[in-house]
Amino acid sequence: MALSLAISPCPNDTFVFDALVHGRVPGAPPVEVTYADVDVTNTAAERGAFDLVKVSYAALPWLLDDYHLLPCGGALGRGCGPLVLTRGDRTDLSGATVAVPGERTTAYLLFRLWAADQAPARIEVVPFHEIMPGVAAGRYDAGLVIHEARFTYPRHGLTALVDLGEWWEGDTGLPIPLGAILARRGAVDPADAAAWIRESVRQAWADPAASREYVLAHAQEMEPDVVDRHIGLYVNEFTADLGEAGFAAVEALLGRAADAGLVPQTSSSRATAWTS
C-alpha cells in the first residue's frame, strides 16, 4: 500500500523528500504526496489524515498521543528563525495589527513568548504569501514571516523589527525548532520511516542535481539563488539527526510555552519520540 505523506512545497521539504517520493529509497513503499502550508498540515494531523506529516513543533502537544516524533527530516537550526516585519521605523507592536501564518505555528508561538510585554491589539491569520504584500500596502502594521522571506523582504520595502531566531538563540543558547516530521502510530513503523527519510536526505546531499527539477517545480516562483540559500539554511545536521541539542531545543520551547499557559503541558518530546 502507498504511504501518505504531507509536506510543504518549500525547497527544504522537496529537497529532503525527493528520493523517497520518487521511489529511489530501497525498501520504501510507494508514496502519495500532498503539498500544503504547515498551518494546513497541523490541522490535518489532528484528524490523523496522513501516515507521515510535516507539522510545526508548536503543534506537538496536541499530536503526540497519535504520532511518533521522528528524529530526522524536519527543520531545526541556527540563524533561521522567523522575522517580525514592519514598514517605517516602528519600535514596538503595542496596539498593532499583526498578520501571522497560523495559530499553531512555531513562528507564532515564539512571537507570543517574545511579545508578552507588548501585546498587539489584533492578530490576523493570513496565508503566508499574502503577509509581506499586506504589510507593504498598510493592511497590517506588522507581519510574522518564515522561510524564504528572510531573503526577500527588503524588496517589499520592509524592515525587520526582530529576528526571533536571534532572540531565541541569545536567550537559550539552543537552535530553533521549526518543523517536525511525525509518523502516525499504528500506520507506519517509525524505525522504518526514519531509515527511509535518512536515506532520502543522504541521497539529496550526495547528488543535489537529482532533485533540482522537482524542487524548482514546487518553489512558488522562487529564484534559483533564493532556492539554494533556502536549502542551505534549513537542511543541515539536524535534518539528519536531532541529537541532544535538537531535543533540548524542542523541550525548552514546549516547556516555556506550557509554563506561560500557551500550550498544554505535555510529556517530554524525547519520551514520546522514536529515536535510533
Secondary structure in CASP SS format (residue, H / E / C, confidence):
PFRMAT SS
TARGET T0000
AUTHOR 0000-0000-0000
METHOD secondary structure of the structure
MODEL  1
M C 1.00
A C 1.00
L E 1.00
S E 1.00
L E 1.00
A E 1.00
I E 1.00
S C 1.00
P C 1.00
C C 1.00
P H 1.00
N H 1.00
D H 1.00
T H 1.00
F H 1.00
V H 1.00
F H 1.00
D H 1.00
A H 1.00
L H 1.00
V H 1.00
H C 1.00
G C 1.00
R C 1.00
V C 1.00
P C 1.00
G C 1.00
A C 1.00
P C 1.00
P C 1.00
V E 1.00
E E 1.00
V E 1.00
T E 1.00
Y E 1.00
A C 1.00
D C 1.00
V H 1.00
D H 1.00
V H 1.00
T H 1.00
N H 1.00
T H 1.00
A H 1.00
A H 1.00
E H 1.00
R C 1.00
G C 1.00
A C 1.00
F C 1.00
D C 1.00
L E 1.00
V E 1.00
K E 1.00
V E 1.00
S E 1.00
Y H 1.00
A H 1.00
A H 1.00
L H 1.00
P H 1.00
W H 1.00
L C 1.00
L C 1.00
D C 1.00
D C 1.00
Y E 1.00
H E 1.00
L E 1.00
L C 1.00
P C 1.00
C C 1.00
G C 1.00
G C 1.00
A E 1.00
L E 1.00
G E 1.00
R C 1.00
G C 1.00
C C 1.00
G C 1.00
P C 1.00
L E 1.00
V E 1.00
L E 1.00
T E 1.00
R C 1.00
G C 1.00
D C 1.00
R C 1.00
T C 1.00
D C 1.00
L C 1.00
S C 1.00
G C 1.00
A C 1.00
T E 1.00
V E 1.00
A E 1.00
V E 1.00
P C 1.00
G C 1.00
E C 1.00
R C 1.00
T C 1.00
T H 1.00
A H 1.00
Y H 1.00
L H 1.00
L H 1.00
F H 1.00
R H 1.00
L H 1.00
W H 1.00
A C 1.00
A C 1.00
D C 1.00
Q C 1.00
A C 1.00
P C 1.00
A C 1.00
R E 1.00
I E 1.00
E E 1.00
V E 1.00
V C 1.00
P C 1.00
F H 1.00
H H 1.00
E H 1.00
I H 1.00
M H 1.00
P H 1.00
G H 1.00
V H 1.00
A H 1.00
A C 1.00
G C 1.00
R C 1.00
Y C 1.00
D C 1.00
A E 1.00
G E 1.00
L E 1.00
V E 1.00
I C 1.00
H C 1.00
E C 1.00
A H 1.00
R H 1.00
F H 1.00
T H 1.00
Y H 1.00
P H 1.00
R H 1.00
H H 1.00
G C 1.00
L C 1.00
T E 1.00
A E 1.00
L E 1.00
V E 1.00
D E 1.00
L H 1.00
G H 1.00
E H 1.00
W H 1.00
W H 1.00
E H 1.00
G H 1.00
D H 1.00
T H 1.00
G C 1.00
L C 1.00
P C 1.00
I E 1.00
P E 1.00
L E 1.00
G E 1.00
A E 1.00
I E 1.00
L E 1.00
A E 1.00
R E 1.00
R C 1.00
G C 1.00
A C 1.00
V C 1.00
D C 1.00
P H 1.00
A H 1.00
D H 1.00
A H 1.00
A H 1.00
A H 1.00
W H 1.00
I H 1.00
R H 1.00
E H 1.00
S H 1.00
V H 1.00
R H 1.00
Q H 1.00
A H 1.00
W H 1.00
A H 1.00
D C 1.00
P H 1.00
A H 1.00
A H 1.00
S H 1.00
R H 1.00
E H 1.00
Y H 1.00
V H 1.00
L H 1.00
A H 1.00
H C 1.00
A C 1.00
Q C 1.00
E C 1.00
M C 1.00
E C 1.00
P H 1.00
D H 1.00
V H 1.00
V H 1.00
D H 1.00
R H 1.00
H H 1.00
I H 1.00
G H 1.00
L H 1.00
Y H 1.00
V C 1.00
N C 1.00
E H 1.00
F H 1.00
T H 1.00
A H 1.00
D C 1.00
L C 1.00
G H 1.00
E H 1.00
A H 1.00
G H 1.00
F H 1.00
A H 1.00
A H 1.00
V H 1.00
E H 1.00
A H 1.00
L H 1.00
L H 1.00
G H 1.00
R H 1.00
A H 1.00
A H 1.00
D H 1.00
A C 1.00
G C 1.00
L C 1.00
V C 1.00
P C 1.00
Q C 1.00
T C 1.00
S C 1.00
S C 1.00
S C 1.00
R C 1.00
A C 1.00
T C 1.00
A E 1.00
W C 1.00
T C 1.00
S C 1.00
END
